């Protein structure tokens, strides 16, 4: 097996809002831009669409950059490993790719934080973002009863998506206390579009200072036990949807050796990381929403393509949305009781069936893996490592190659030099 050899001026990882904005900004100056995403369609998690859920007009406008003559887009393509400071090994369903770049822009987005509680692995329990993905890919919930619990605006968005699909959302449980929510709402006038969005998503089933305690059922979910203020209630339901916020996806950045701060990629005013050839934008640099991701993506695209003046203008605009992000994190901070839901026999790692008690006494993530195989299953710790970091304060260790499961033929290329005669990233079939 021989890797297809590509060269580009700018390589962008991720085709969500930040990645698309970076490509659009860079396309005014860069001669060759390659966008790589492991999803089959552009848009990332936030702009995910499917056969019955076409993109909105605003989203479709951003997708147009994928047709630009300077841009090449590789969907359903995964990054396997690094091959040097300016090259990566990629793989899709048919072949491997060896990509050389001058500048790399990481727009890897974020992933859901799923915290363990009794019954969280029952069929019928899913993440808030996971529900949206399932619905947009055909999951039928018409006539089904749903309880949505956790923290943050994603709960309301998931509830709205479920209602549009015919689901009956009986509770939306926000763990933050009323004072925090009122403090957040009182500042929303500074961001009129966010205020309008909040009003459009409002539902009478919303409850604050409330959280899930246990999912109940034998072979599948039948009900959920919740804590609402001082009361404990049981609610029959078909689906329990939990989302305790988002965490930046820093897996590739950590593998590359980028400096991290507070679980996110550390960047300067120009979105440059600690590595001179690597920039980063969007949720992987900190959770802030699509508006902040778009501006950061534009800045990174301008900087990577030498448009310093345009980048300086955007830097001034960015602060407005950074203020929103700061308030979001402060007012939706997880309460201590949400971090104490797991029992001794509650699974922490569902891939390897590792219970909470088997790792709780470990001093760090590395020892937990050695003693219990926690994080060594199919998802390679994507779920349990984030949970362990939040529950125990363990810093995850930098991932080693391969970053994802790959074909043996592709892995053999990791130690081989790519063949000469590279194609330009915007050329070839």
C-alpha positions in Angstrom: 0.0 0.0 0.0 1.3 3.4 -1.0 0.1 6.7 0.6 -1.3 9.3 -1.7 1.0 12.3 -1.3 -0.5 15.8 -1.0 1.0 19.2 -0.4 -0.8 22.3 0.7 -0.1 25.8 2.0 -2.7 25.5 4.7 -4.2 22.4 6.3 -7.4 22.8 8.3 -8.6 20.0 10.6 -12.3 20.3 11.0 -15.1 21.6 8.9 -17.3 23.1 11.6 -17.9 26.9 11.9 -14.3 27.6 12.8 -12.8 25.5 10.0 -15.1 26.8 7.3 -14.5 30.4 8.4 -10.8 29.8 8.4 -10.9 28.4 4.9 -13.1 31.3 3.7 -10.7 33.9 5.1 -7.6 32.2 3.8 -9.1 31.6 0.3 -8.6 35.3 -0.4 -4.8 34.9 -0.4 -3.8 31.2 -0.1 -3.1 29.2 -3.2 -3.9 25.7 -1.8 -6.1 24.9 1.2 -6.9 21.3 2.4 -9.8 20.7 4.8 -9.9 17.3 6.5 -12.8 16.1 8.6 -13.7 12.6 10.0 -17.4 13.3 9.5 -19.1 12.4 6.2 -20.6 15.9 5.8 -19.4 19.4 6.7 -20.8 21.5 9.5 -19.2 19.9 12.6 -21.4 18.9 15.5 -23.2 22.2 15.8 -24.2 22.5 12.1 -24.7 18.8 11.6 -27.3 18.0 9.0 -28.8 14.8 7.4 -31.1 13.5 4.7 -34.2 14.9 6.4 -32.5 17.9 7.9 -30.9 20.1 5.2 -28.6 22.9 6.3 -30.1 26.3 6.9 -29.6 29.1 4.4 -26.9 30.7 6.6 -25.1 27.4 7.0 -25.2 26.7 3.3 -23.6 30.0 2.7 -20.6 28.9 4.7 -20.4 25.6 2.9 -19.9 27.4 -0.4 -16.2 27.8 0.4 -15.8 24.0 -0.2 -16.3 24.8 -3.9 -13.6 27.4 -4.1 -10.9 26.5 -6.6 -8.1 26.9 -3.9 -9.9 24.5 -1.5 -9.9 20.7 -1.4 -12.1 18.9 1.1 -11.5 15.4 2.4 -14.6 14.1 4.3 -14.8 10.9 6.3 -11.0 11.1 6.7 -9.2 10.5 9.9 -5.8 11.6 11.2 -3.7 8.6 12.1 -0.4 10.1 13.3 2.2 12.8 12.6 5.0 12.2 10.2 7.1 15.2 11.2 6.6 18.8 12.2 4.9 19.7 8.9 3.2 16.4 7.8 0.4 14.1 8.9 -0.7 10.6 8.0 -4.4 10.3 7.1 -6.7 7.5 6.1 -10.2 7.2 4.5 -12.2 4.1 3.6 -10.1 3.5 0.5 -6.6 4.8 0.9 -4.0 6.5 3.1 -2.8 10.1 2.6 0.5 11.7 3.4 -0.1 15.4 3.7 2.7 18.1 3.9 1.7 21.6 4.9 3.2 25.0 5.7 0.6 26.0 8.2 -1.8 23.9 10.2 -5.1 25.2 11.7 -6.7 23.0 14.3 -10.5 23.5 14.4 -11.3 20.2 16.1 -14.3 21.5 18.1 -15.5 19.9 21.3 -17.1 16.8 22.7 -19.8 16.2 25.2 -19.0 15.7 28.8 -20.8 12.6 30.0 -20.6 12.0 33.7 -21.4 8.6 35.2 -24.5 8.0 37.3 -26.4 4.8 38.1 -28.0 3.5 34.9 -26.3 5.8 32.5 -25.3 2.9 30.2 -28.9 1.6 29.8 -30.3 1.6 26.2 -32.4 4.7 25.9 -29.9 7.0 27.6 -27.8 9.2 25.4 -26.0 12.5 25.3 -27.7 15.8 24.4 -25.5 16.3 21.3 -25.8 12.6 20.6 -29.6 12.9 20.5 -29.4 15.7 17.9 -27.1 13.6 15.7 -29.4 10.6 16.0 -32.5 12.6 15.1 -30.8 14.2 12.1 -29.9 10.8 10.9 -33.3 9.3 11.2 -34.0 8.3 14.8 -37.8 8.2 15.2 -39.0 9.7 18.5 -42.6 10.6 17.5 -44.8 9.9 20.4 -41.9 9.0 22.7 -41.4 10.6 26.1 -38.1 12.3 26.8 -36.4 13.8 29.9 -33.4 16.0 29.1 -30.9 16.8 31.9 -27.5 18.3 32.5 -26.3 21.9 32.1 -26.0 24.6 29.5 -27.9 25.9 26.5 -27.4 22.7 24.5 -30.2 21.2 26.7 -32.8 23.6 25.2 -31.5 23.1 21.7 -31.8 19.4 22.1 -35.3 19.7 23.5 -36.4 21.9 20.5 -35.0 19.3 18.0 -36.8 16.5 19.8 -40.1 18.4 19.8 -39.8 19.2 16.1 -39.3 15.4 15.5 -42.6 14.7 17.4 -41.1 13.8 20.8 -42.8 14.7 24.0 -40.3 16.5 26.3 -41.7 16.3 29.8 -38.7 17.8 31.6 -35.6 19.9 30.8 -33.5 19.8 34.0 -30.8 22.4 34.5 -28.5 21.7 37.4 -27.5 25.4 37.9 -29.4 27.2 40.6 -31.9 30.0 39.9 -29.6 32.8 40.9 -27.0 31.7 38.4 -29.5 31.5 35.6 -31.0 34.9 36.5 -27.5 36.4 36.5 -26.8 35.0 33.1 -30.2 36.1 31.7 -29.8 39.6 33.0 -26.7 40.1 30.8 -28.1 38.7 27.6 -29.2 42.1 26.3 -25.6 42.6 25.3 -26.0 39.8 22.8 -29.4 40.4 21.2 -29.2 37.3 18.9 -28.6 35.1 21.9 -31.5 36.7 23.8 -33.8 36.0 20.9 -32.5 32.5 20.6 -33.1 31.9 24.3 -36.7 33.2 24.1 -37.4 31.0 21.0 -36.2 27.9 22.8 -38.0 28.6 26.1 -40.2 25.8 27.3 -42.6 25.3 30.3 -40.9 22.0 31.1 -37.6 23.7 32.1 -36.6 23.4 35.7 -33.5 24.8 37.4 -31.6 23.5 40.4 -32.6 20.0 39.2 -30.5 17.0 38.1 -30.8 13.3 37.2 -30.0 10.9 40.1 -30.6 7.5 38.4 -31.8 5.9 35.2 -34.2 3.1 36.0 -34.9 -0.1 34.0 -33.7 -3.7 33.4 -33.0 -4.3 29.7 -33.8 -0.7 28.7 -34.7 2.7 30.2 -38.2 2.8 31.8 -38.0 5.8 34.1 -35.6 8.3 35.6 -35.2 9.4 39.2 -34.5 13.1 39.5 -33.7 15.6 42.3 -35.6 18.9 41.9 -34.7 21.3 44.7 -35.4 19.2 47.9 -37.7 16.8 46.2 -36.9 13.4 44.6 -39.2 12.3 41.8 -39.5 9.4 39.4 -40.7 10.2 35.8 -41.5 7.4 33.3 -39.8 8.0 30.0 -38.5 6.4 26.8 -35.4 8.4 26.5 -33.1 10.2 28.9 -30.8 12.7 27.3 -27.9 14.0 29.4 -25.4 16.7 28.6 -23.1 18.2 31.3 -21.5 20.7 29.0 -18.7 20.5 26.5 -14.9 19.9 26.7 -12.4 21.0 24.1 -11.2 18.3 21.7 -7.4 18.6 22.2 -6.4 15.1 21.3 -4.5 16.0 18.1 -3.1 19.1 19.7 -1.7 17.2 22.6 -0.2 14.6 20.3 1.5 17.4 18.3 2.9 18.9 21.5 0.9 22.1 21.7 0.7 23.7 25.1 -2.6 23.3 26.8 -4.2 25.6 29.4 -7.3 24.6 31.4 -8.0 21.7 29.1 -7.9 23.8 25.9 -5.3 24.7 23.3 -3.4 27.8 24.5 -3.3 30.5 21.8 -2.2 34.1 21.5 -4.0 37.0 20.1 -3.5 35.8 16.6 -4.7 32.3 17.3 -1.2 30.9 17.2 -0.4 27.9 19.4 2.9 27.3 21.1 4.1 25.6 17.9 5.0 28.2 15.2 3.4 26.2 12.4 0.2 25.5 14.2 -2.8 27.8 14.8 -6.1 26.8 16.5 -9.6 28.3 16.5 -13.1 27.5 17.8 -14.1 25.3 20.7 -10.8 23.4 20.9 -9.3 26.7 22.3 -12.2 27.0 24.8 -16.0 26.7 24.8 -17.6 29.8 23.5 -20.3 29.1 20.9 -20.5 29.3 17.1 -20.2 33.1 16.9 -16.8 33.1 18.7 -15.7 30.1 16.7 -16.5 31.9 13.4 -14.5 35.0 14.4 -11.5 32.9 15.7 -11.6 30.9 12.5 -11.5 34.0 10.4 -8.5 35.4 12.4 -6.6 32.1 12.1 -7.3 32.0 8.3 -6.1 35.5 7.8 -3.0 35.1 9.9 -2.0 31.8 8.2 -2.4 33.4 4.8 -0.6 36.6 5.6 -3.6 39.0 5.9 -2.4 40.8 9.0 -4.5 44.0 8.6 -7.7 42.0 8.3 -6.8 39.9 11.3 -6.2 43.0 13.4 -9.8 44.2 12.7 -11.3 40.8 13.7 -9.3 40.7 16.9 -11.2 43.7 18.1 -14.5 42.1 17.4 -13.5 38.8 19.1 -13.5 40.3 22.6 -17.3 40.8 22.5 -17.9 37.1 22.1 -15.2 36.2 24.6 -17.2 38.0 27.2 -20.2 35.9 26.4 -18.1 32.7 26.7 -16.7 33.8 30.1 -20.3 34.4 31.4 -21.5 31.1 30.0 -18.8 29.1 31.8 -19.2 31.0 35.1 -23.0 30.8 35.3 -23.3 27.1 34.2 -20.5 25.8 36.4 -21.3 22.2 37.6 -22.5 22.0 41.1 -20.8 19.5 43.5 -23.7 17.2 43.8 -23.6 16.5 40.1 -20.0 15.3 40.5 -21.0 12.8 43.2 -23.7 10.8 41.4 -21.7 7.7 40.7 -21.9 4.7 43.2 -19.1 2.2 43.7 -20.5 -0.2 41.1 -21.4 2.5 38.6 -19.4 2.0 35.3 -16.9 4.7 34.6 -15.5 3.1 31.5 -18.3 1.4 29.6 -16.1 0.0 26.9 -14.1 -2.1 29.3 -16.8 -2.4 32.1 -14.6 -0.7 34.7 -16.6 0.5 37.7 -16.0 3.7 39.6 -14.6 2.0 42.6 -11.9 0.3 40.6 -10.2 3.6 39.7 -11.3 6.2 42.3 -8.2 5.5 44.5 -5.7 5.7 41.6 -3.3 8.7 41.8 -3.6 9.6 38.1 -5.0 8.6 34.7 -1.9 6.5 33.7 -2.2 4.4 36.9 -5.9 4.0 36.4 -5.4 2.6 32.9 -2.6 0.2 34.1 -4.6 -1.1 37.0 -8.0 -1.5 35.3 -7.8 -1.0 31.5 -10.0 2.1 31.9 -9.8 4.1 28.7 -8.3 1.2 26.7 -11.5 0.1 24.9 -13.0 1.0 21.5 -13.4 4.7 22.2 -9.8 5.0 23.6 -10.9 7.1 26.6 -12.8 9.8 24.7 -15.7 9.5 27.2 -14.2 8.2 30.4 -11.0 10.3 30.3 -13.0 13.5 30.2 -15.2 12.3 33.0 -12.2 11.3 35.1 -10.5 14.6 34.5 -13.7 16.4 35.8 -14.3 14.0 38.7 -10.7 13.5 39.9 -8.7 16.3 38.4 -6.5 13.9 36.5 -4.6 15.4 33.6 -4.9 13.0 30.5 -1.6 11.8 29.1 -0.7 12.8 25.5 -2.1 10.2 23.1 0.3 8.1 21.1 0.0 7.0 17.5 -2.2 5.7 16.1 -4.7 8.3 17.2 -7.6 6.2 16.0 -7.9 2.6 14.9 -6.3 2.2 11.5 -5.6 -0.5 8.8 -2.3 -2.3 9.3 -1.2 -1.2 5.8 -1.6 2.4 6.8 0.3 1.9 10.0 3.2 0.4 8.1 3.4 3.7 6.2 4.1 5.6 9.4 7.7 4.5 9.3 8.2 4.8 5.6 9.0 7.9 3.6 6.2 9.0 1.2 7.0 8.6 -2.5 8.3 11.6 -4.4 6.2 13.5 -6.9 3.5 15.0 -4.7 0.2 16.3 -6.0 -1.0 19.8 -5.0 -3.9 19.5 -2.5 -6.2 21.2 -5.0 -5.2 19.0 -7.9 -5.7 15.4 -8.8 -9.0 13.5 -9.0 
